[in-house]
């Protein structure tokens, strides 16, 4: 698909000062076993292009599923007309935004590696689903694998060409147990699974083989466990819950278009202000957060964002101090702040907006054993199951699938329905221990929503285990 577009920059015509075309071709295959029964194969495919034109201070967009030369030219004509109409009244001066200046390419790890066929996938999924059948108290078991191939080509009127090929692997495992009027579900990575780029090795990375019996056993532990106690405790969050904590209380608050007010009527804006960058203490001195699209096996790795800006690793928070926002070229021009290459679109029929990509907490020096040993009255929590955060991305309440008390430096009683709450602006300042690289986990999601019209996009989060002091913990209803 990618090679077929080499002549387009010369074939299309516009009197715009600058124009671009971004072509996206995706296919997703879903394989699922539920209660030992193979579900119908689901295949989704989508292909189209977004045309962008700059004329004077204005910009215009037009998307099309017609990838013929005439179809693309018609969309470019519409984008150019819209740019001309916007030019006299545009609040943003597009002549001041740097144009893409570098061609290049990117491929996911093992993107050319042959994958199992459908029969082989179903056999592998069937094995885990069957292994989860630990008795009559197990009432539902699901194992699934979703595979997405995405090819994207970005071309500009200046002759820039960027080709990027991605393969996203999303293994899922869910087991529900019921006993004594109590129902509990345990999953591999949460309700939507966990995402990475790569090949079959992704399953080993997430511990998929052997997960059926392990997750079923933990579901049985939960139905027999007491409810989580309430009160202030030290909180040890494992990486698969740190993923959600990073996402909601660092990622979304630092999106620059949100800080500028663009999201206030949908998913809220942010407690972070433009004047905070460079001085605001976001967390304790142990908190170091990077935007890192260069970790190639993570879910949102790429070489260029969807506006053609080269992507590189940057610190957003260093030693607890807020340094830069998650803002692409357009928002950087608006806010007069340095940002990152995170202008991203969910598909060909959406314009790029500021999105988090791979947003990671850098490892510290503590071992997991040391962190546990230093907690007198605390709780360990794994795997997100619920989330709620206010329209300033500040006050939050999160629930987890699995909890275990930490008493006098030792893990003790398993508890069900563990929840905690806090305020982003102070929660990260209560960070008292950051795990070393051995405690680090890399996770991803395909379900990050933002924008009007809605854009659902893939993001990645890597984090070590972390300890927060004196957190308000409570049990579920």
N, C-alpha and C positions, 0 to 999 in steps of 0.2 A: 504493500500500500504506500509506504513512505516514498519509494523511488519514483512513483508515478507523477509526483507533483513538481519535478525539477524545473519545468518551463514556465510555471505560473507567474513569477514576478515580471517576466517580459510580456506575457500574454494579456494580463489585466491592465486597465487604463483608468486613471483618475487624475483630476487636477488638484487633488489634495496635496498639501505639503509633505505629508507622510501617510502611508497606509500599511496595514498588515492583514494577514490571513492566518488563522489558527485552525488547523484541521484535526479533528479527533475521531478515532475509530476504535470502538471498544466492543468486547464480547465477554460475557460472564456466564459461566456454567455452574450450576448448583447440583451437588449430589447429596442425597439425604437418606439415612436409615432411621426410622422411628419405630420403636418397639419391635425390632427385628424385621420390619417390613420396608422394602425399598420404596421410596416415594418417586413420583414421576420426575424425570429429568427436566430441569428448567434452564432454558437458554435465553439470554437477552442480548441483543446487539443494537448498537447505536452508532451512527456516523453523521457528521455534519461539519460545518465551518462557521467561525465567527469572523466577520470583516470589521475592521476598525479604520476610521479615517480621521486625520487631524487637518483642520483648515482654519487658519488664523488662530484665535484663542480657543476655538471650539473643537469638540470631538463628537463623532457619531458612530453608532454600532448598528450592525444588521447581521442576523444569523440565517443560515440556510441549510437545508438538507439536500439541496440540489448541487452536487459537486461537479457538474459539467462546467465548461468554461463560461457558457452563457449564464448559468445559474449563479456562479461566483461573481461574474461581472454585474449582474442585476443587484446582488446584495451589496457590492462595493458602491454602486451608484446610489443606493439608498443611504448607506453610511455616510457618503460624501455630502449628500443633500442635507442630512441631519447635522453634520458638522458645520456646514455653511449657515444653517438656521441658528445654531447655537453660538456661533462666533461673536456676534455683537453683544450678547448678554451673558456669556459664560463667566461664572465666578472663579473658574480655574483657567490659568493661562497655559495652554498646552504647548506653546512655543518655548516655555521655560523647563519643560520636562525632557530629560535626556532620552534620546532615541536608543534603541538596542544597537550595539556596536560590535557584537562578537557572535560569530557563528559557532556551532558546536553540536555535540551529541551526548546522549546518556543512554545506558541500558541497565535494567535491574540485574542483580546477580543471577546467573544461571538462566537468563531469559530464553536462551535457545535450547535449554535442556529438555529432552523429551519427558513427558509426564505420563503417569499410568492412564490406561484407558478406563472407560466407565465401569466395566466389569471389575477391573482391579481396584478402583476406588471403592466400589460397593463392598467388595470382600474385606477391604481394610476397615471400612466403617462398620461393617457387620461384626467384625471381631471385637471392636471396642464396645459396641452396643450390647452384644451378648455378654461380655465380661462384666457389664454394669448390672446384670440381673442377679442381685444378691439375695433374692427372696421376695416374699409376698408384700413386704413393706415398700419395695420399690415399685412405683406406680406408673412412671413414664421415663423413657430413655430415648435420647436423640443424639446421633452423631452425624456431622455434616462437613462437607468441604466445598467452599466456594472459590472459584478461580477466575480472575479477571485479567485479560490481556488488553492493554491500551497502547495504541500507537498515536503519537502526536507530532505534527509538523507545523512549525511556525516560520512564516516567510514575510519579508518586508520589502517595501518599495526601494529601500537602500541596498538590497541584495543580501540581506542577512538570512541565513537558513539554520534552523535548529530542529534536529530530529531526536525524539526521546521515546524509548520503548520500555514499557513497564509490565511486570507480572506481579499481581497481588494474590497472595495465598491467605485464605481465611478459614482455618479449622475451627469447628464448633463442637462442643460436647455439653450436654445438659442431662441431669438426672434428678428426678423428683421422688421424694420418699414421703410416706404418710403413716402415722401411727398415733393412737391415742388422741385423735382429734387434731393433731398437729401436722401440717404439711410444710416441707422445706425443700428448696431447690438448690443444688450445687452445680456450678458450671465451670468450664474451662475458659477463663478470661472474661466472664460476664455474659449478659443476655445476648449480645451481638457477636460473641466470639472475639478473637484477637487477630490482628492483621500484620503481615510483614511482606516485604518484597523478596522474591527468590524462587526456589524450586522445592522439591520434595523435602529438602533439609529443614524447611520451616516447621514441619511437624515435630521433628526432634527438638528444635529450638523451644517449642512451646510444650514439650512433654506430652504430645498427643498419644503416642504408643504407651499403653498401660494406664491411660487416664480414665478409662471406663470404670475399672474396679476401684481405683483410688477415689474418684469423685463420688461414686455410689457409697463407698464406706463413709466418706465425710458427710453425705446427705443423711445417712443413718445416724451418725453421731449427733447431727443437729436436731433431728426429731426427738432424740432422747435427752437433749441438753436443756438446762434451765434457760429462762429468758435472761438477756443481758442486764446486769445491774445498772442502776443510775447513780450519777454523781461525778465529781471531778476526779480524773485519773490521768496518769501519763499514757500517751497513745503511741503505740508502735504500729505504723502503717507499712504493710508490705508493698512491693513494687506494683502489683496489679491494682491496688487501691490508690497508691501515689499517682498513678496515671490519671485518675479522675480528679484528684486534688489539684494536680498541676493544670489540667485542662480547664477546669472551671474557675479557679481562683488565681491563676497566673496567666494562662493563655488568653482567654477571652478578655480579661481586663486590660491586657496590654495591646490589643488590636487597635491600631491608630485611628482607623475610620470610626470605630466605636467611641474612642476618646474625643474625637471631633464632633460627635453627636449624631452620626448617621444611623445608629441602631436603637435610639432611645424609644421608638414607637413599636418595637418588636421584641427583641430579647434583652432590652436594657442597654444602658451605656456603661460607664465605668466610674469607679471612685478615683481612678488615676487621672491626674491633670498634666497638661503639657509641661508645666513648670516643675513637675516632680523629677524629670529626667536629669540625672547627673548628681542628685543629692538625696533623694527620698530613701529612707530606710524601709525597704520592703520586707526584709526578714532578718534573722540573726546573722552574725558573721559567717555562719556555716553554710548559708544559702548561696549557691552558684548555679545559675540557670543559663543554658545556651540554646540558641537556635542553630540546629545542626542538620542541614540537608545533605551533608557529605557522608553520613553513616549509611552505607548503601543497602543494608538489609532492613533498615527501619521503614515504616510504612510510607512516609512522605519524603523520601529522598529524591532529589532531582538535581540537574546541573543548571537549569534556568527556570525562572518562574514563568507564568503565562503572559507576561509583558516582555519577555526576552531579557530580563535582568540576570546576569550570572549570580548563582547562589553560592554562598560560603558561610562557614561557621562564624557566629558572632556571640559574644556574651550579652545577654539582656540584663542580668543581675549578677554582680560580682561582690563577694564578701558582704552580701545582704543589701547592697546599694543598687538602686534602679538606674540603668545606664541608657537603654534605648528601647523603643517600642517595636511592635510587630507591624511595621508599615511599609508598603511597597512604594514605588516611584511616585505615584500620584499623590498619596497621602503625605509623603515626605515633602513634596513641593508645597502642599497646602499648609503643613504644620511647621515648616522650616526646621525639621528634625531629621537626623540620620536614622535610617531604619534598616530593613533587611529585604532580601528578595523573596517576598511572600505574597505577591499579587497573584491569586490563584482562582480559577473558575472550576465549578463542579462538572461542567460539560461544555460542548461546543455552543450551546444555546444560552449561555450565561456569560456576562462580562466578568473579568477578574475583579476581586475585591480583596481586602486585607484578611488573610487567614493564617492561623498558626499552621506549622508544618511538623517537623520534628522538634519538639520542645522538651529539653532534657535537664534533669538535675545531675550535676557532676558528683561523682563519688567522693566520700570523705575517708576517714581512717578507722572507723569503728567496725569491729566484727559483729555478727549477729549475736553471738554468745555474750560478748561484752555489753551490748545494748540491753539484752534481757537481764543480765546480772545486775545492772545498775538501776533497774526499776523495782521499787518496793510495792507500789500499788498501781497497777496499770492493766492495759489490755492490748492484745495484738488483733488487728483486723485485716481480712483479706477480701478482695473481689467485690467491686461495687455492685449494688443492686438497686439503689434509688438515689436521686439527687434533687436538690432544690436550692436555688440561689436567687437573691433579690435583684431588682432591676438596676442596681449599681455594681453588680458582681462582687458584693461585699459580704453580707450576712448569708451564711449557708447552713444546710443540714444534709448530711450524707449518710446512707445506710450501706451496710456490707452483708455479704452472705455468711461469713464465718468469723467467729470471734473466739479468742482464748485468753483467759485471765493470766496476768503475770503478777505473782505474789512472792515478795521477798526474793527477787532475782530468779524465779523459776516459772516456767509455763505450767499452768495447772488446768483448771476446769474449762472445757469447751462450752461456749454459750451461743445461743441463737439470737437472731435479729439485733445485732449490735449496730448502734447509730452514734453519731457524734455531730456536734454543731460548733460554730465559731464565727469569727469575723475575719475576712481575708486580711484586712489592714493590720491585725494584731496576731492572727494565728501563726503566720510564718515567722514572726519574731519569737515565738515560743519553741522554735526548733532547737533542740539541745543535743542531738546526735544524728550524724549522717553516716550510713553504712559504707563499707569499702566496696571495691569492685566485685568481690565475691557475692555480695548481697544484691547486686544490680540486676534488674530485669528490663527487657525491651518489649513494649507492647504497642498495639495500634488499634485504631477503630476506623470503620468506613462510614460512621454515622454522625459526624459533626455537622450540625445545622446552623445556618446563619443566613441573613439577607432576605430581601423581598424583591422579586420572587425568591422562594427558598432555594438555597444551595446546600446540598449534602455532600461533604467532602471527606477525604481520607487524611488522617493525621497520625503521628506517632509520638510516643512518650517513653523515654528511658529514665529509670530512677533507681537508686539504691533504697533499701529500707531506711526509714527515718523515724525519729522519736520526737514527740511534741509534749511539752509539760503542761499539766493542769488543764486538761481539755474536758469540756462538758460531754459526758458519755451517757447514753440512755438506751433502754430496751424498746423493742417494737410492741405494738398493741397485740 
